[in-house]
């Protein structure tokens, strides 16, 4: 791996967690510091440095310095010495897009784009970032089971992420019902307004309620005013759920099974969904 600055340290620590053996090349370890195992001193752009790092027996290389010219040189020199490498290159400046496309790395990492993407997630769906942070501590079997559940719901389509806040402004029907003392469970709002015995094609990923956080909350979880919920599923499921959350008659049918709504508005809603 070439470069042991902030970016290089992050990559190094992640690879170490995966128990991957790493050799670090760094031109100025007195400034960046170095891992306990030490470093090979050099930029990685020279054959001598790569030879000392045992490039011939490496399975991959990360060119991760803050200099695009050096990263491109590291990749090209390493490939000239062995053609069996999985290549990851760090690109610092967008104006070098053509050069990085030409070098044909297996993966190009844009630190600025990564930061921008993280900020966008925080702004657009803050609960998604929170879910991912909590999910990172779960076992692999947990993650595999969740992926299988989601795949079964959405088939080959890209799943939709939706945040729901139980408040007066956006979802007045359920908020008013809870304020009156009605018991509404999570599974209730995941029922179809046309047939309460049929579930919508979605999964609850996270519930935040009064400073508590619950991953994959159960269907019998009782909701409270102000709850924030994160779902994953189909777009149609969420447009249908919105109807339930905002219409008192529909929510009443969902909760009791009585007086199924057959109003002109509901029929128009159903027709619009089929278009």
C-alpha positions as CSV (number, residue, x, y, z in Angstrom):
1,X,0.0,0.0,0.0
2,X,1.4,3.4,-1.0
3,X,0.8,6.3,1.3
4,X,0.2,6.4,5.1
5,X,-1.6,9.7,5.6
6,X,-5.2,10.0,7.0
7,X,-6.6,8.1,4.0
8,X,-3.9,5.5,4.0
9,X,-4.4,4.9,7.7
10,X,-8.1,4.4,7.3
11,X,-7.6,1.8,4.5
12,X,-4.8,0.1,6.5
13,X,-7.0,-0.2,9.6
14,X,-9.9,-1.6,7.6
15,X,-7.7,-4.2,5.9
16,X,-6.2,-5.2,9.2
17,X,-9.6,-5.9,10.6
18,X,-10.1,-8.3,7.7
19,X,-6.8,-10.0,8.7
20,X,-5.1,-9.1,5.4
21,X,-1.3,-8.9,5.5
22,X,-0.2,-5.4,4.4
23,X,3.1,-3.8,3.5
24,X,3.1,0.0,3.7
25,X,5.3,2.2,1.5
26,X,5.7,5.8,2.7
27,X,8.1,8.5,1.6
28,X,8.0,10.5,4.8
29,X,7.1,8.3,7.8
30,X,8.7,10.8,10.1
31,X,5.7,13.1,9.3
32,X,2.9,10.6,8.8
33,X,3.9,8.1,11.4
34,X,4.1,4.4,10.7
35,X,2.4,1.1,11.8
36,X,4.0,-1.1,14.4
37,X,5.2,-3.4,11.7
38,X,7.2,-0.6,10.1
39,X,7.2,0.7,6.6
40,X,9.2,0.4,3.4
41,X,10.6,3.9,2.9
42,X,9.8,5.3,-0.6
43,X,7.0,6.7,-2.7
44,X,6.2,3.4,-4.4
45,X,6.8,4.9,-7.8
46,X,10.3,3.2,-8.1
47,X,10.9,-0.4,-8.9
48,X,13.4,-0.7,-5.9
49,X,10.7,0.3,-3.4
50,X,8.1,-2.1,-4.9
51,X,10.7,-4.9,-4.9
52,X,11.5,-4.3,-1.2
53,X,7.7,-4.4,-0.6
54,X,7.7,-7.8,-2.2
55,X,5.3,-6.8,-5.0
56,X,5.9,-10.0,-6.9
57,X,4.0,-11.9,-4.2
58,X,1.3,-9.4,-3.6
59,X,-2.3,-9.9,-4.6
60,X,-3.2,-6.3,-4.7
61,X,-1.9,-2.7,-4.4
62,X,-3.5,0.5,-3.0
63,X,-2.1,3.7,-4.5
64,X,-3.4,6.0,-1.8
65,X,-1.2,9.1,-1.7
66,X,-2.5,12.7,-1.9
67,X,-0.7,13.1,-5.3
68,X,-2.5,11.9,-8.4
69,X,0.7,11.7,-10.5
70,X,2.3,9.5,-7.9
71,X,-0.7,7.2,-7.6
72,X,-0.8,6.8,-11.4
73,X,2.9,6.1,-11.4
74,X,2.6,3.5,-8.6
75,X,0.0,1.6,-10.5
76,X,1.8,1.7,-13.8
77,X,5.2,0.6,-12.3
78,X,3.6,-2.1,-10.2
79,X,1.7,-3.5,-13.3
80,X,4.9,-3.5,-15.3
81,X,6.5,-5.8,-12.6
82,X,3.5,-8.1,-12.2
83,X,0.1,-8.4,-14.0
84,X,-1.7,-10.3,-11.3
85,X,-2.6,-7.4,-9.0
86,X,-6.0,-6.1,-7.9
87,X,-5.5,-2.3,-8.2
88,X,-7.1,0.4,-6.1
89,X,-6.1,4.0,-6.9
90,X,-7.0,7.1,-5.1
91,X,-8.0,10.1,-7.3
92,X,-7.7,13.5,-5.6
93,X,-8.8,15.8,-8.4
94,X,-11.7,15.4,-10.9
95,X,-9.8,17.0,-13.7
96,X,-7.7,13.8,-13.9
97,X,-10.7,11.6,-14.7
98,X,-9.4,10.7,-18.2
99,X,-6.0,9.6,-16.8
100,X,-7.5,7.4,-14.2
101,X,-9.9,5.8,-16.8
102,X,-6.9,5.1,-19.0
103,X,-5.0,3.4,-16.2
104,X,-8.0,1.0,-15.8
105,X,-7.7,0.4,-12.1
106,X,-10.1,-2.2,-10.6
107,X,-11.3,0.5,-8.2
108,X,-10.9,4.2,-8.1
109,X,-11.6,6.0,-4.8
110,X,-12.5,9.7,-4.7
111,X,-12.2,10.9,-1.1
112,X,-14.1,14.1,-1.8
113,X,-17.0,12.2,-3.4
114,X,-17.1,9.8,-0.5
115,X,-17.4,12.7,2.0
116,X,-20.0,14.3,-0.2
117,X,-22.0,11.1,-0.5
118,X,-21.9,10.7,3.3
119,X,-23.1,14.3,3.8
120,X,-25.9,13.6,1.3
121,X,-27.1,10.5,3.2
122,X,-27.1,12.5,6.4
123,X,-29.2,15.3,4.8
124,X,-31.6,13.2,2.8
125,X,-32.1,10.2,5.0
126,X,-30.4,10.7,8.4
127,X,-31.9,7.5,9.8
128,X,-30.3,5.4,7.1
129,X,-26.8,6.5,8.2
130,X,-27.8,5.7,11.8
131,X,-29.1,2.3,10.7
132,X,-25.9,1.5,8.9
133,X,-23.8,2.5,11.9
134,X,-25.8,0.2,14.1
135,X,-25.9,-2.6,11.6
136,X,-22.1,-2.6,11.3
137,X,-21.9,-4.2,14.8
138,X,-24.2,-7.1,13.8
139,X,-23.0,-10.6,12.8
140,X,-22.6,-11.6,9.2
141,X,-25.5,-14.1,9.4
142,X,-27.8,-11.2,10.5
143,X,-26.9,-9.2,7.5
144,X,-27.3,-12.1,5.1
145,X,-30.8,-12.9,6.5
146,X,-31.8,-9.2,6.1
147,X,-30.6,-9.0,2.5
148,X,-32.5,-12.2,1.7
149,X,-35.7,-10.7,3.2
150,X,-35.3,-7.5,1.2
151,X,-34.6,-9.4,-2.0
152,X,-37.7,-11.5,-1.6
153,X,-39.8,-8.3,-1.2
154,X,-38.5,-6.2,-4.1
155,X,-37.6,-9.0,-6.6
156,X,-35.1,-7.5,-9.1
157,X,-36.0,-3.9,-8.4
158,X,-33.9,-1.4,-6.4
159,X,-35.4,-1.2,-2.9
160,X,-36.8,2.2,-1.7
161,X,-35.8,3.6,1.6
162,X,-38.5,5.6,3.4
163,X,-38.6,7.5,6.7
164,X,-41.9,7.9,8.6
165,X,-42.4,10.3,11.5
166,X,-45.5,9.9,13.6
167,X,-46.4,13.5,14.1
168,X,-49.5,15.8,13.7
169,X,-48.2,17.7,10.7
170,X,-47.5,14.7,8.3
171,X,-49.5,11.8,9.7
172,X,-52.4,13.2,11.5
173,X,-54.6,10.1,11.6
174,X,-52.2,7.8,13.5
175,X,-50.9,10.7,15.7
176,X,-54.5,11.6,16.8
177,X,-55.3,7.9,17.4
178,X,-52.2,7.5,19.7
179,X,-53.0,10.8,21.5
180,X,-56.4,9.4,22.3
181,X,-54.9,6.3,23.8
182,X,-55.5,3.9,20.9
183,X,-53.0,1.0,20.7
184,X,-51.4,0.9,17.2
185,X,-48.7,-1.6,16.6
186,X,-46.0,-1.4,13.9
187,X,-47.5,-4.3,12.0
188,X,-50.8,-2.5,11.8
189,X,-49.4,0.3,9.6
190,X,-47.8,-2.3,7.4
191,X,-51.2,-3.8,6.4
192,X,-53.0,-3.1,3.1
193,X,-55.9,-0.6,3.4
194,X,-57.7,-2.7,0.8
195,X,-57.3,-6.0,2.7
196,X,-56.0,-5.8,6.3
197,X,-55.0,-9.5,6.1
198,X,-52.4,-8.7,3.5
199,X,-49.1,-7.2,4.4
200,X,-47.4,-4.4,2.4
201,X,-44.1,-5.3,0.7
202,X,-41.8,-3.5,3.2
203,X,-39.6,-4.2,6.2
204,X,-39.1,-1.9,9.3
205,X,-35.3,-1.4,9.6
206,X,-35.1,1.0,12.6
207,X,-37.3,2.6,15.2
208,X,-36.2,5.6,17.2
209,X,-38.5,6.3,20.1
210,X,-37.8,8.7,23.0
211,X,-34.0,8.3,22.7
212,X,-34.1,4.5,22.3
213,X,-33.1,2.8,19.1
214,X,-34.3,-0.6,17.9
215,X,-33.0,-2.5,14.9
216,X,-35.6,-4.5,12.9
217,X,-38.4,-3.8,15.4
218,X,-41.0,-6.6,15.7
219,X,-44.6,-6.3,14.3
220,X,-46.1,-6.2,17.8
221,X,-44.1,-3.1,18.8
222,X,-46.5,-0.5,20.1
223,X,-46.0,2.9,18.4
224,X,-45.8,6.2,20.3
225,X,-46.3,9.8,19.2
226,X,-43.1,11.2,17.8
227,X,-41.7,7.8,16.8
228,X,-39.3,7.8,13.8
229,X,-39.4,4.8,11.6
230,X,-37.1,3.7,8.8
231,X,-38.5,1.2,6.2
232,X,-37.2,-0.6,3.1
233,X,-39.5,-1.9,0.4
234,X,-41.4,-1.0,-2.7
235,X,-42.5,2.5,-3.7
236,X,-46.1,1.3,-4.0
237,X,-46.0,0.0,-0.4
238,X,-45.1,3.4,1.0
239,X,-47.6,5.3,-1.1
240,X,-50.2,2.9,0.3
241,X,-48.9,3.3,3.9
242,X,-49.1,7.1,3.6
243,X,-52.9,6.7,2.9
244,X,-53.4,4.7,6.1
245,X,-51.3,7.2,8.2
246,X,-53.3,10.2,7.0
247,X,-56.9,8.9,6.8
248,X,-58.9,8.1,10.0
249,X,-61.4,5.8,8.4
250,X,-58.8,3.7,6.7
251,X,-56.7,3.4,10.0
252,X,-59.9,2.4,11.8
253,X,-60.5,-0.4,9.3
254,X,-56.9,-1.5,9.7
255,X,-57.2,-1.6,13.5
256,X,-60.6,-3.2,13.8
257,X,-61.5,-4.8,10.5
258,X,-64.8,-2.9,10.4
259,X,-66.2,-0.6,7.8
260,X,-63.7,-1.2,5.0
261,X,-63.2,2.1,3.1
262,X,-64.8,2.1,-0.3
263,X,-65.1,5.8,-0.9
264,X,-64.7,7.5,-4.2
265,X,-61.4,9.0,-3.1
266,X,-60.0,5.5,-2.2
267,X,-61.1,4.1,-5.6
268,X,-59.3,7.0,-7.4
269,X,-56.2,6.3,-5.3
270,X,-56.2,2.7,-6.3
271,X,-56.7,3.6,-10.0
272,X,-53.8,6.0,-9.9
273,X,-51.5,3.4,-8.4
274,X,-52.2,1.0,-11.3
275,X,-51.1,3.5,-13.9
